Amino acid sequence: MESFSLILAIVVVTALAFDFTNGFHDTANAMATTISTGALKPKVAVAMSAVLNLVGAFLSVEVANTISKGLVDETGIRPEVIFAALVGAILWNLLTWLVGLPSSSSHALMGGLIGAAVASAGLGAVNGDVLVTKVLLPAIAAPIVAGVAAMLASRMTYSLGRKADGKAAAKGYRAGQIASAGLVSLAHGTNDAQKTMGIITLALIAGGSLAPDSDPPVWVILGAGLAIALGTYLGGWRIIRTMGKGLTDLQPQQGFAAQTSAATVILASSHLGFSLSTTHSVSGAVMGAGLGRKGGVVRWSTATRMFIAWGLTLPAAALVAALAEWVCRLGDWGTALVAVFLVASSFAIWRISRREVVDHTNVVDDGPVGAAEPAGVVTTAMAAVSPPPAGVTEDLAATVPAPATAPDPKAPSAATTV
């Protein structure tokens, strides 16, 4: 290294803090369905996910190179710009975590980087072709592809397992669900951990500590992997509840189909260098799996709020990052002011979250965060045309009283009976 200034150190620490929030924010992507179906206990699930996130961080650097070399013009970026980008991304992650909405940490980081870069150097600092082909188009395609694949896979699993022994099949699907959850965690490490690697590498290049077009150093890969693994282990319980209970009710067959479909999409995008949102992929797969079971429905009111959050992620993070960059431009005291604001805001959000604690002890319970909501028009219509589950017809018949019969005129009345 040629130099390592104080501002560069602040940027690296802030980037690792973002990676930590990415870990606990996106744990739901890998483990929500496994926890909600009872395939794994909550603490065991997040521990396994943390280890595999760390392993996945070492498998590829393609996405990291997309961030550090492709999205913005690295020659005109200062470390303060990257710091401002991280501020926007972290605050969006914490706000959406507070309300239990599975938004994209990846797009929060992209939005922050775009907003800070435009505020600093103008629209020319953003490579529009890379933004469209490797960020926006995958964001639209991923949930659709994963959702359709999960829906078809769910229907196939139910069709193939129709004559199988119920208990044996459920046990097999739970084992498959654990394996597929591990695959999603591994895929998450190959995609999301790399984004922090890319942002740190970009900061090192901007600060003169690395030559342009350099790949992430080993210590950057290790630091990003450990940060996301630690965040994953602590668990984003509020979002896990929404993903596992708030979108739809999943059975082991559906959980297996959803996770396998999402992992396939994420691993393919990592190989191609697409900065894909694991949140979009897994959410689309969960909704597709919910529709793949006969009689299954999706809670569209929760899904609608989630879609709105997705649409707001890029512009909201970009706006906060642009404001932070403007303050940082005032000098060292401006950067210090932004840092204090970030710490104070993060602490305030954490304090608010303590008013209603969600952790591994109550993550599978129904509650205000991610709880089931009143059925909307689509859900009600789909439920109305779907046959009731086995056993419900008999139960209903047993509860309906027999129709009254007309009295026999030849039978003696109560008044004449002694």
WOCOR-V568737 format. One record per residue. RES is the residue in three letters. PHI is phi in whole degrees, -180 to 180 (* if undefined). Layout:
# WOCOR-V568737
RES,PHI
RES,PHI
This chain:
# WOCOR-V568737
MET,*
GLU,-84
SER,-160
PHE,-149
SER,-76
LEU,-64
ILE,-64
LEU,-67
ALA,-63
ILE,-63
VAL,-64
VAL,-63
VAL,-63
THR,-66
ALA,-64
LEU,-68
ALA,-65
PHE,-62
ASP,-61
PHE,-63
THR,-66
ASN,-61
GLY,-62
PHE,-79
HIS,-75
ASP,-107
THR,-56
ALA,-58
ASN,-58
ALA,-91
MET,-117
ALA,-61
THR,-70
THR,-64
ILE,-73
SER,-67
THR,-88
GLY,83
ALA,-67
LEU,-138
LYS,-70
PRO,-53
LYS,-67
VAL,-64
ALA,-62
VAL,-72
ALA,-65
MET,-63
SER,-63
ALA,-63
VAL,-62
LEU,-72
ASN,-62
LEU,-64
VAL,-63
GLY,-62
ALA,-63
PHE,-96
LEU,-85
SER,-161
VAL,-128
GLU,-63
VAL,-69
ALA,-59
ASN,-69
THR,-61
ILE,-71
SER,-80
LYS,-118
GLY,-116
LEU,-70
VAL,-126
ASP,-77
GLU,-68
THR,-72
GLY,-107
ILE,-104
ARG,-99
PRO,-55
GLU,-63
VAL,-66
ILE,-67
PHE,-61
ALA,-63
ALA,-61
LEU,-68
VAL,-61
GLY,-61
ALA,-68
ILE,-65
LEU,-65
TRP,-66
ASN,-58
LEU,-69
LEU,-65
THR,-71
TRP,-64
LEU,-59
VAL,-93
GLY,73
LEU,-100
PRO,-78
SER,-95
SER,-93
SER,-64
SER,-62
HIS,-72
ALA,-63
LEU,-67
MET,-61
GLY,-62
GLY,-61
LEU,-66
ILE,-66
GLY,-61
ALA,-68
ALA,-67
VAL,-66
ALA,-64
SER,-86
ALA,-128
GLY,90
LEU,-62
GLY,-67
ALA,-75
VAL,-102
ASN,-83
GLY,-62
ASP,-63
VAL,-66
LEU,-59
VAL,-74
THR,-77
LYS,-111
VAL,-126
LEU,-72
LEU,-63
PRO,-61
ALA,-64
ILE,-80
ALA,-74
ALA,-59
PRO,-65
ILE,-70
VAL,-63
ALA,-64
GLY,-67
VAL,-65
ALA,-63
ALA,-68
MET,-64
LEU,-66
ALA,-65
SER,-63
ARG,-63
MET,-67
THR,-65
TYR,-68
SER,-68
LEU,-71
GLY,-97
ARG,-63
LYS,-99
ALA,-78
ASP,-63
GLY,-59
LYS,-68
ALA,-65
ALA,-65
ALA,-62
LYS,-64
GLY,-64
TYR,-69
ARG,-65
ALA,-63
GLY,-64
GLN,-67
ILE,-63
ALA,-63
SER,-70
ALA,-64
GLY,-62
LEU,-66
VAL,-64
SER,-62
LEU,-62
ALA,-64
HIS,-61
GLY,-66
THR,-71
ASN,-106
ASP,-77
ALA,-62
GLN,-67
LYS,-66
THR,-70
MET,-57
GLY,-64
ILE,-71
ILE,-69
THR,-62
LEU,-62
ALA,-66
LEU,-65
ILE,-68
ALA,-64
GLY,-86
GLY,83
SER,-87
LEU,-133
ALA,-75
PRO,-56
ASP,68
SER,-77
ASP,-81
PRO,-61
PRO,-65
VAL,-61
TRP,-67
VAL,-70
ILE,-62
LEU,-65
GLY,-63
ALA,-66
GLY,-64
LEU,-68
ALA,-65
ILE,-70
ALA,-67
LEU,-65
GLY,-62
THR,-64
TYR,-66
LEU,-68
GLY,80
GLY,-91
TRP,-60
ARG,-66
ILE,-77
ILE,-60
ARG,-64
THR,-64
MET,-69
GLY,-83
LYS,-121
GLY,-82
LEU,-85
THR,-164
ASP,-102
LEU,-106
GLN,-101
PRO,-53
GLN,-60
GLN,-70
GLY,-60
PHE,-63
ALA,-64
ALA,-64
GLN,-70
THR,-65
SER,-64
ALA,-64
ALA,-61
THR,-62
VAL,-65
ILE,-67
LEU,-64
ALA,-63
SER,-70
SER,-63
HIS,-63
LEU,-87
GLY,83
PHE,-77
SER,-84
LEU,-83
SER,-87
THR,-65
THR,-62
HIS,-62
SER,-64
VAL,-70
SER,-63
GLY,-62
ALA,-67
VAL,-64
MET,-66
GLY,-63
ALA,-67
GLY,-62
LEU,-82
GLY,-80
ARG,-93
LYS,-63
GLY,89
GLY,-77
VAL,-137
VAL,-114
ARG,-80
TRP,-71
SER,-66
THR,-67
ALA,-62
THR,-65
ARG,-61
MET,-66
PHE,-63
ILE,-62
ALA,-62
TRP,-60
GLY,-67
LEU,-85
THR,-59
LEU,-60
PRO,-67
ALA,-66
ALA,-64
ALA,-65
LEU,-65
VAL,-62
ALA,-64
ALA,-64
LEU,-64
ALA,-64
GLU,-65
TRP,-63
VAL,-69
CYS,-61
ARG,-66
LEU,-75
GLY,125
ASP,-61
TRP,-69
GLY,-67
THR,-63
ALA,-64
LEU,-64
VAL,-64
ALA,-63
VAL,-64
PHE,-61
LEU,-63
VAL,-65
ALA,-65
SER,-66
SER,-62
PHE,-66
ALA,-63
ILE,-64
TRP,-63
ARG,-63
ILE,-64
SER,-66
ARG,-72
ARG,-68
GLU,-140
VAL,-80
VAL,-122
ASP,-143
HIS,-67
THR,-81
ASN,-133
VAL,-67
VAL,-94
ASP,-82
ASP,-78
GLY,-163
PRO,-62
VAL,-88
GLY,76
ALA,-69
ALA,-63
GLU,-111
PRO,-57
ALA,-66
GLY,-87
VAL,-64
VAL,-65
THR,-62
THR,-63
ALA,-65
MET,-68
ALA,-67
ALA,-69
VAL,-94
SER,-94
PRO,-68
PRO,-68
PRO,-61
ALA,-59
GLY,98
VAL,-70
THR,-61
GLU,-65
ASP,-63
LEU,-66
ALA,-64
ALA,-70
THR,-91
VAL,-87
PRO,-68
ALA,-66
PRO,-65
ALA,-69
THR,-107
ALA,-68
PRO,-68
ASP,-75
PRO,-66
LYS,-84
ALA,-76
PRO,-68
SER,-83
ALA,-64
ALA,-71
THR,-96
THR,-87
VAL,-83
